Amino acid sequence: MRVLRSWRQSLVVFALLTVLVTTGAMYGVSRTAATAETPFQAENRAAMNKMMAGMEVAPSGDVDQDFAATMIPHHQGAIDMARAELRYGHNEQLRRIAQEIIVDQQQEIVVMRLALKQPLPPMAAAPDQPRDLLAGVPSIPSYPTTICKMRP
């Protein structure tokens, strides 16, 4: 159920970004605004292209393997787009959603790889540590987190 929720969340964020870009193009975004968005647009486009290329997978005959092979680049694309939002976005609500997307999608990539006994991706800092996660990202306020102890 969590995978479905995260997938929907990623799709909603992508749809919102697409609507914003399309609306700006239709109504003539000023040259200054377009220039300010250029780094974000380039980074977002690169993330989309990488994601779409990564999802082009030849069938292996193993449904589980094929599912993971397409979903892992999809999730990584969502992570890359969320990082672009953290670098260039200003809306605190969208920035928090981007942080959640990064954490959720990274966790789901790990679960898929573990299920298929694949090597895990390298560790990365959590998005509440922007100085470690992204060089040059404006300061993001810290939100209290609860530390859960695992039962033996």
Z-matrix of the N, CA and C atoms (Angstrom, degrees):
N
C 1 1.444
C 2 1.532 1 110.80
N 3 1.356 2 115.66 1 -37.46
C 4 1.460 3 120.05 2 -179.18
C 5 1.526 4 110.97 3 -65.87
N 6 1.337 5 116.34 4 -37.21
C 7 1.464 6 120.26 5 178.72
C 8 1.517 7 109.52 6 -62.03
N 9 1.341 8 116.67 7 -43.08
C 10 1.460 9 120.82 8 179.73
C 11 1.513 10 110.80 9 -63.55
N 12 1.362 11 117.53 10 -42.00
C 13 1.456 12 121.35 11 179.53
C 14 1.529 13 110.61 12 -62.23
N 15 1.329 14 117.01 13 -45.18
C 16 1.460 15 120.80 14 -179.17
C 17 1.520 16 111.30 15 -66.66
N 18 1.323 17 116.20 16 -38.47
C 19 1.461 18 120.10 17 178.47
C 20 1.521 19 109.10 18 -62.99
N 21 1.321 20 116.99 19 -45.19
C 22 1.467 21 120.55 20 178.13
C 23 1.517 22 110.83 21 -62.48
N 24 1.337 23 117.12 22 -41.49
C 25 1.454 24 121.25 23 179.58
C 26 1.524 25 110.41 24 -61.36
N 27 1.332 26 117.01 25 -42.97
C 28 1.459 27 120.93 26 177.86
C 29 1.523 28 110.90 27 -62.94
N 30 1.311 29 115.60 28 -41.68
C 31 1.455 30 120.32 29 -179.75
C 32 1.523 31 110.87 30 -64.83
N 33 1.336 32 117.48 31 -39.85
C 34 1.465 33 121.49 32 178.97
C 35 1.522 34 110.33 33 -64.16
N 36 1.328 35 116.79 34 -44.91
C 37 1.470 36 119.96 35 179.50
C 38 1.525 37 110.28 36 -62.19
N 39 1.333 38 116.78 37 -44.63
C 40 1.464 39 120.27 38 178.55
C 41 1.525 40 110.35 39 -61.08
N 42 1.331 41 117.73 40 -43.30
C 43 1.463 42 121.33 41 -179.68
C 44 1.527 43 110.66 42 -63.20
N 45 1.333 44 116.90 43 -42.21
C 46 1.466 45 120.05 44 178.56
C 47 1.527 46 111.30 45 -62.45
N 48 1.324 47 116.11 46 -43.38
C 49 1.468 48 119.41 47 178.46
C 50 1.521 49 111.15 48 -62.63
N 51 1.318 50 116.75 49 -41.05
C 52 1.465 51 121.21 50 179.40
C 53 1.522 52 110.53 51 -63.45
N 54 1.332 53 117.45 52 -43.40
C 55 1.472 54 121.38 53 179.57
C 56 1.526 55 110.06 54 -63.08
N 57 1.329 56 116.91 55 -43.62
C 58 1.463 57 119.75 56 -179.81
C 59 1.531 58 111.67 57 -62.41
N 60 1.313 59 116.52 58 -43.79
C 61 1.470 60 120.28 59 179.69
C 62 1.517 61 110.51 60 -65.29
N 63 1.320 62 117.05 61 -45.81
C 64 1.463 63 121.68 62 -178.85
C 65 1.521 64 111.19 63 -63.75
N 66 1.328 65 116.35 64 -44.36
C 67 1.472 66 120.21 65 179.67
C 68 1.519 67 110.62 66 -61.68
N 69 1.325 68 117.08 67 -43.11
C 70 1.464 69 120.23 68 178.66
C 71 1.511 70 111.56 69 -61.09
N 72 1.331 71 116.87 70 -40.83
C 73 1.469 72 120.57 71 179.46
C 74 1.525 73 111.07 72 -67.35
N 75 1.330 74 117.15 73 -39.35
C 76 1.463 75 120.64 74 -177.55
C 77 1.520 76 111.92 75 -68.22
N 78 1.316 77 117.14 76 -37.14
C 79 1.461 78 120.22 77 -174.36
C 80 1.519 79 112.58 78 -102.73
N 81 1.308 80 117.73 79 15.88
C 82 1.460 81 121.34 80 172.21
C 83 1.508 82 114.12 81 67.12
N 84 1.319 83 117.30 82 72.85
C 85 1.452 84 121.23 83 176.05
C 86 1.528 85 107.74 84 -61.57
N 87 1.322 86 116.07 85 139.72
C 88 1.466 87 119.72 86 -178.21
C 89 1.526 88 110.19 87 -62.09
N 90 1.326 89 115.38 88 158.07
C 91 1.462 90 120.84 89 -178.99
C 92 1.521 91 110.92 90 -60.22
N 93 1.333 92 118.26 91 -37.21
C 94 1.460 93 122.29 92 179.49
C 95 1.524 94 109.93 93 -64.85
N 96 1.334 95 117.33 94 -46.49
C 97 1.466 96 120.88 95 -179.81
C 98 1.516 97 110.12 96 -64.47
N 99 1.311 98 117.54 97 -41.10
C 100 1.466 99 120.76 98 -179.97
C 101 1.523 100 110.37 99 -63.91
N 102 1.325 101 117.22 100 -39.60
C 103 1.457 102 121.19 101 178.62
C 104 1.522 103 110.57 102 -65.60
N 105 1.333 104 117.25 103 -40.49
C 106 1.461 105 121.01 104 179.46
C 107 1.524 106 111.12 105 -65.42
N 108 1.322 107 118.33 106 -30.10
C 109 1.453 108 121.56 107 -178.28
C 110 1.531 109 112.88 108 -87.70
N 111 1.296 110 118.89 109 -10.41
C 112 1.454 111 121.50 110 -175.06
C 113 1.533 112 113.56 111 -54.36
N 114 1.335 113 121.01 112 -47.70
C 115 1.470 114 119.55 113 178.89
C 116 1.527 115 112.21 114 -61.45
N 117 1.335 116 117.08 115 -41.08
C 118 1.462 117 120.04 116 178.11
C 119 1.520 118 110.28 117 -62.85
N 120 1.333 119 116.56 118 -47.28
C 121 1.465 120 120.20 119 -178.02
C 122 1.518 121 110.90 120 -60.65
N 123 1.307 122 116.90 121 -42.69
C 124 1.468 123 120.58 122 -179.50
C 125 1.531 124 110.61 123 -64.49
N 126 1.311 125 116.35 124 -44.07
C 127 1.465 126 120.27 125 -179.53
C 128 1.526 127 111.00 126 -66.95
N 129 1.314 128 116.22 127 -41.99
C 130 1.464 129 120.72 128 179.65
C 131 1.531 130 110.46 129 -65.21
N 132 1.315 131 116.87 130 -43.14
C 133 1.473 132 121.46 131 179.17
C 134 1.528 133 109.98 132 -62.76
N 135 1.330 134 117.20 133 -41.97
C 136 1.468 135 120.90 134 178.56
C 137 1.530 136 110.44 135 -63.07
N 138 1.332 137 117.10 136 -41.22
C 139 1.466 138 120.86 137 178.28
C 140 1.523 139 110.65 138 -63.07
N 141 1.331 140 116.53 139 -42.41
C 142 1.467 141 120.69 140 179.74
C 143 1.530 142 110.77 141 -64.93
N 144 1.332 143 116.61 142 -45.43
C 145 1.466 144 119.89 143 -179.57
C 146 1.526 145 111.78 144 -62.44
N 147 1.328 146 116.27 145 -42.95
C 148 1.465 147 120.78 146 178.51
C 149 1.528 148 109.96 147 -63.45
N 150 1.333 149 116.96 148 -43.26
C 151 1.456 150 121.13 149 -179.59
C 152 1.526 151 111.06 150 -62.98
N 153 1.321 152 116.89 151 -47.45
C 154 1.465 153 120.30 152 -177.73
C 155 1.527 154 110.95 153 -64.35
N 156 1.328 155 117.24 154 -40.12
C 157 1.466 156 120.20 155 178.10
C 158 1.531 157 110.30 156 -65.23
N 159 1.320 158 116.47 157 -40.54
C 160 1.456 159 120.57 158 -179.72
C 161 1.517 160 113.82 159 -66.97
N 162 1.329 161 116.40 160 -25.57
C 163 1.462 162 120.70 161 -179.11
C 164 1.528 163 112.52 162 -83.30
N 165 1.320 164 117.60 163 -9.15
C 166 1.469 165 121.55 164 176.61
C 167 1.522 166 108.19 165 -79.54
N 168 1.312 167 115.87 166 91.83
C 169 1.457 168 121.41 167 -174.25
C 170 1.525 169 109.15 168 -119.84
N 171 1.322 170 116.00 169 131.55
C 172 1.465 171 120.71 170 175.39
C 173 1.531 172 107.84 171 -73.18
N 174 1.322 173 117.23 172 136.22
C 175 1.471 174 119.44 173 179.70
C 176 1.530 175 111.15 174 -57.50
N 177 1.327 176 115.05 175 136.99
C 178 1.472 177 120.37 176 -178.53
C 179 1.524 178 111.85 177 -101.06
N 180 1.330 179 116.50 178 -11.48
C 181 1.450 180 120.08 179 -174.51
C 182 1.520 181 111.93 180 92.95
N 183 1.336 182 116.84 181 -7.09
C 184 1.464 183 122.71 182 178.32
C 185 1.529 184 107.27 183 -115.65
N 186 1.331 185 116.15 184 107.93
C 187 1.465 186 121.19 185 -176.05
C 188 1.522 187 111.41 186 -57.63
N 189 1.323 188 117.34 187 -43.29
C 190 1.465 189 120.23 188 -178.56
C 191 1.533 190 110.97 189 -63.39
N 192 1.314 191 115.87 190 -43.92
C 193 1.468 192 121.08 191 178.28
C 194 1.533 193 110.08 192 -61.71
N 195 1.321 194 117.09 193 -44.42
C 196 1.464 195 121.26 194 -178.96
C 197 1.526 196 111.24 195 -65.73
N 198 1.339 197 116.34 196 -40.40
C 199 1.466 198 120.65 197 177.74
C 200 1.526 199 110.36 198 -58.85
N 201 1.321 200 116.12 199 -51.48
C 202 1.463 201 120.25 200 -179.25
C 203 1.526 202 111.18 201 -64.40
N 204 1.329 203 116.47 202 -38.59
C 205 1.468 204 120.31 203 -178.58
C 206 1.523 205 112.02 204 -62.93
N 207 1.331 206 117.67 205 -29.12
C 208 1.469 207 119.89 206 177.40
C 209 1.526 208 112.02 207 -91.42
N 210 1.327 209 117.21 208 -34.51
C 211 1.465 210 119.66 209 -176.43
C 212 1.528 211 113.22 210 -76.26
N 213 1.317 212 117.42 211 -32.46
C 214 1.471 213 118.85 212 -179.75
C 215 1.528 214 111.13 213 -62.68
N 216 1.342 215 120.69 214 -47.85
C 217 1.475 216 118.17 215 176.12
C 218 1.532 217 112.33 216 -65.97
N 219 1.330 218 116.71 217 -31.17
C 220 1.466 219 120.29 218 176.73
C 221 1.528 220 109.56 219 -62.47
N 222 1.329 221 116.75 220 -46.98
C 223 1.459 222 120.61 221 179.11
C 224 1.526 223 110.90 222 -65.54
N 225 1.340 224 117.22 223 -39.92
C 226 1.460 225 119.85 224 178.60
C 227 1.526 226 110.51 225 -63.97
N 228 1.329 227 116.71 226 -36.68
C 229 1.464 228 120.48 227 175.69
C 230 1.523 229 111.47 228 -61.09
N 231 1.327 230 116.33 229 -41.95
C 232 1.469 231 120.22 230 177.47
C 233 1.530 232 110.12 231 -62.85
N 234 1.320 233 116.87 232 -40.33
C 235 1.471 234 121.18 233 178.31
C 236 1.528 235 109.86 234 -62.77
N 237 1.315 236 116.77 235 -46.18
C 238 1.470 237 120.78 236 -178.80
C 239 1.528 238 111.23 237 -63.54
N 240 1.340 239 117.14 238 -40.44
C 241 1.467 240 120.15 239 178.12
C 242 1.523 241 110.94 240 -67.68
N 243 1.334 242 116.89 241 -38.20
C 244 1.464 243 120.46 242 178.25
C 245 1.530 244 110.63 243 -65.32
N 246 1.324 245 116.77 244 -37.39
C 247 1.474 246 120.00 245 176.84
C 248 1.528 247 110.75 246 -63.98
N 249 1.320 248 116.85 247 -37.14
C 250 1.472 249 119.85 248 176.77
C 251 1.525 250 109.86 249 -63.63
N 252 1.321 251 117.12 250 -39.69
C 253 1.474 252 120.54 251 176.90
C 254 1.523 253 109.80 252 -61.52
N 255 1.337 254 117.16 253 -42.51
C 256 1.467 255 119.63 254 179.43
C 257 1.524 256 111.47 255 -65.84
N 258 1.318 257 117.72 256 -34.43
C 259 1.467 258 120.52 257 179.64
C 260 1.523 259 112.08 258 -70.78
N 261 1.334 260 116.65 259 -40.96
C 262 1.460 261 119.58 260 -168.93
C 263 1.523 262 115.06 261 -117.54
N 264 1.323 263 118.48 262 -16.73
C 265 1.463 264 121.10 263 -176.00
C 266 1.514 265 112.71 264 -77.85
N 267 1.328 266 115.47 265 158.57
C 268 1.461 267 121.23 266 -178.57
C 269 1.530 268 112.15 267 -122.57
N 270 1.311 269 118.25 268 -20.81
C 271 1.463 270 122.11 269 -177.39
C 272 1.528 271 108.67 270 -73.93
N 273 1.341 272 116.07 271 116.81
C 274 1.466 273 120.55 272 -174.94
C 275 1.533 274 112.14 273 -62.60
N 276 1.314 275 117.79 274 -35.44
C 277 1.464 276 119.87 275 178.85
C 278 1.528 277 110.79 276 -65.06
N 279 1.332 278 117.21 277 -44.61
C 280 1.462 279 120.40 278 178.51
C 281 1.528 280 111.29 279 -67.66
N 282 1.325 281 116.86 280 -34.40
C 283 1.463 282 120.10 281 178.09
C 284 1.534 283 110.50 282 -66.18
N 285 1.336 284 117.13 283 -39.36
C 286 1.466 285 120.19 284 176.53
C 287 1.523 286 110.68 285 -64.68
N 288 1.327 287 116.56 286 -41.31
C 289 1.472 288 120.08 287 177.23
C 290 1.528 289 109.42 288 -61.72
N 291 1.320 290 116.69 289 -41.98
C 292 1.471 291 120.25 290 178.71
C 293 1.527 292 110.38 291 -60.63
N 294 1.322 293 117.33 292 -41.17
C 295 1.467 294 120.47 293 177.24
C 296 1.525 295 110.64 294 -60.75
N 297 1.331 296 116.31 295 -44.68
C 298 1.466 297 120.81 296 179.84
C 299 1.527 298 110.93 297 -63.46
N 300 1.317 299 116.49 298 -40.63
C 301 1.469 300 120.23 299 179.09
C 302 1.525 301 109.95 300 -60.49
N 303 1.323 302 117.03 301 -44.34
C 304 1.462 303 120.40 302 -179.27
C 305 1.528 304 110.46 303 -59.55
N 306 1.322 305 116.84 304 -49.35
C 307 1.463 306 120.57 305 -178.54
C 308 1.526 307 110.76 306 -64.10
N 309 1.330 308 117.16 307 -50.20
C 310 1.470 309 121.30 308 -177.28
C 311 1.528 310 111.77 309 -60.75
N 312 1.326 311 116.47 310 -46.81
C 313 1.458 312 119.89 311 -175.95
C 314 1.527 313 111.30 312 -68.87
N 315 1.345 314 117.49 313 -37.26
C 316 1.463 315 119.89 314 176.73
C 317 1.530 316 110.06 315 -62.67
N 318 1.326 317 116.46 316 -42.98
C 319 1.460 318 119.98 317 179.67
C 320 1.526 319 110.98 318 -62.93
N 321 1.315 320 116.75 319 -41.06
C 322 1.460 321 119.89 320 -178.55
C 323 1.535 322 111.87 321 -69.74
N 324 1.318 323 117.42 322 -33.85
C 325 1.461 324 120.57 323 174.61
C 326 1.526 325 109.44 324 -61.93
N 327 1.326 326 116.67 325 -44.04
C 328 1.464 327 121.02 326 179.05
C 329 1.526 328 110.16 327 -61.26
N 330 1.332 329 117.73 328 -45.94
C 331 1.468 330 121.34 329 -179.10
C 332 1.527 331 110.64 330 -61.25
N 333 1.337 332 117.42 331 -43.61
C 334 1.468 333 119.87 332 179.50
C 335 1.529 334 111.01 333 -63.55
N 336 1.325 335 116.72 334 -42.70
C 337 1.469 336 119.58 335 -179.60
C 338 1.526 337 111.32 336 -66.61
N 339 1.323 338 116.38 337 -40.41
C 340 1.467 339 119.24 338 177.82
C 341 1.525 340 110.96 339 -63.60
N 342 1.333 341 116.70 340 -41.37
C 343 1.467 342 120.63 341 -179.47
C 344 1.519 343 111.16 342 -60.23
N 345 1.322 344 117.32 343 -32.57
C 346 1.462 345 121.53 344 -179.14
C 347 1.533 346 112.82 345 -100.86
N 348 1.351 347 115.20 346 8.56
C 349 1.471 348 121.12 347 179.91
C 350 1.526 349 112.14 348 57.17
N 351 1.332 350 116.00 349 40.02
C 352 1.464 351 122.33 350 176.99
C 353 1.526 352 109.17 351 -95.28
N 354 1.336 353 118.29 352 158.55
C 355 1.468 354 119.88 353 176.52
C 356 1.523 355 110.29 354 -64.77
N 357 1.321 356 115.02 355 147.06
C 358 1.459 357 120.27 356 -179.87
C 359 1.519 358 111.19 357 -82.28
N 360 1.345 359 116.77 358 151.28
C 361 1.470 360 119.96 359 176.82
C 362 1.530 361 109.33 360 -69.26
N 363 1.338 362 117.74 361 161.35
C 364 1.462 363 120.14 362 178.25
C 365 1.521 364 110.89 363 -62.74
N 366 1.306 365 116.09 364 150.87
C 367 1.462 366 121.87 365 179.52
C 368 1.532 367 109.62 366 -68.43
N 369 1.338 368 115.48 367 146.02
C 370 1.471 369 121.56 368 177.12
C 371 1.513 370 108.47 369 -135.44
N 372 1.319 371 116.35 370 153.97
C 373 1.456 372 121.09 371 178.51
C 374 1.524 373 110.19 372 -66.81
N 375 1.310 374 116.05 373 149.35
C 376 1.460 375 121.22 374 176.22
C 377 1.522 376 109.21 375 -69.23
N 378 1.352 377 117.75 376 152.67
C 379 1.461 378 120.22 377 -176.58
C 380 1.522 379 114.48 378 -65.94
N 381 1.335 380 118.53 379 -9.32
C 382 1.460 381 118.04 380 175.68
C 383 1.526 382 110.81 381 -83.48
N 384 1.333 383 116.37 382 6.75
C 385 1.457 384 122.94 383 176.22
C 386 1.528 385 108.72 384 -123.70
N 387 1.341 386 117.92 385 66.06
C 388 1.464 387 119.95 386 -172.15
C 389 1.516 388 114.09 387 -60.68
N 390 1.309 389 117.92 388 -29.58
C 391 1.475 390 118.53 389 -179.04
C 392 1.524 391 110.76 390 -66.00
N 393 1.349 392 116.52 391 -28.45
C 394 1.454 393 120.44 392 178.23
C 395 1.519 394 111.57 393 -88.78
N 396 1.325 395 116.73 394 -32.31
C 397 1.463 396 121.75 395 -174.78
C 398 1.518 397 111.61 396 -81.30
N 399 1.313 398 116.75 397 -47.06
C 400 1.457 399 120.53 398 -173.01
C 401 1.522 400 109.98 399 -136.65
N 402 1.292 401 116.44 400 117.84
C 403 1.461 402 119.93 401 176.15
C 404 1.519 403 108.96 402 -69.29
N 405 1.308 404 117.33 403 134.09
C 406 1.455 405 121.12 404 175.21
C 407 1.509 406 115.38 405 83.67
N 408 1.338 407 118.59 406 5.09
C 409 1.465 408 119.70 407 178.14
C 410 1.517 409 108.02 408 -79.19
N 411 1.342 410 117.29 409 135.69
C 412 1.461 411 119.24 410 176.60
C 413 1.524 412 110.18 411 -58.52
N 414 1.300 413 116.90 412 153.70
C 415 1.456 414 122.39 413 -177.50
C 416 1.532 415 111.55 414 -56.97
N 417 1.312 416 115.85 415 132.95
C 418 1.458 417 121.85 416 176.50
C 419 1.517 418 106.60 417 -110.73
N 420 1.348 419 118.62 418 129.76
C 421 1.459 420 119.29 419 -178.80
C 422 1.523 421 110.82 420 -61.39
N 423 1.317 422 115.37 421 142.52
C 424 1.461 423 119.92 422 177.68
C 425 1.515 424 109.20 423 -80.20
N 426 1.306 425 115.57 424 141.80
C 427 1.455 426 121.68 425 176.75
C 428 1.512 427 107.19 426 -115.61
N 429 1.353 428 116.63 427 139.60
C 430 1.463 429 118.04 428 -178.13
C 431 1.524 430 110.86 429 -60.31
N 432 1.303 431 115.40 430 140.87
C 433 1.452 432 120.40 431 177.21
C 434 1.516 433 108.64 432 -122.73
N 435 1.297 434 115.85 433 151.69
C 436 1.450 435 121.17 434 178.36
C 437 1.516 436 108.14 435 -99.14
N 438 1.302 437 116.18 436 131.72
C 439 1.451 438 120.99 437 177.91
C 440 1.529 439 107.10 438 -96.41
N 441 1.310 440 116.04 439 122.00
C 442 1.456 441 121.64 440 -179.36
C 443 1.509 442 109.27 441 -98.98
N 444 1.311 443 116.99 442 132.24
C 445 1.452 444 120.73 443 175.47
C 446 1.514 445 108.16 444 -88.51
N 447 1.328 446 115.93 445 134.76
C 448 1.450 447 120.07 446 178.33
C 449 1.506 448 109.53 447 -81.00
N 450 1.307 449 115.83 448 140.70
C 451 1.456 450 120.55 449 178.52
C 452 1.517 451 109.13 450 -78.66
N 453 1.360 452 116.42 451 142.08
C 454 1.470 453 118.64 452 179.34
C 455 1.509 454 112.38 453 -68.63
